């Protein structure tokens, strides 16, 4: 289940909400009770890897060809 980072338009309070997309649409601010919450778009965190790849096996940086 995703974690949504939300900001209240009314009071500016920020909070995290762990819920389904349907329940996220029904969320209200825990500080002021407003239903004017907007989602912050942030990077995602990925824990672990099933492929077994590591940063050591990544391709080397590209060369520009200019000297």
Helices and strands as residue ranges (DSSP letters): E 3-8, E 14-18, H 21-25, E 37-39, G 55-57
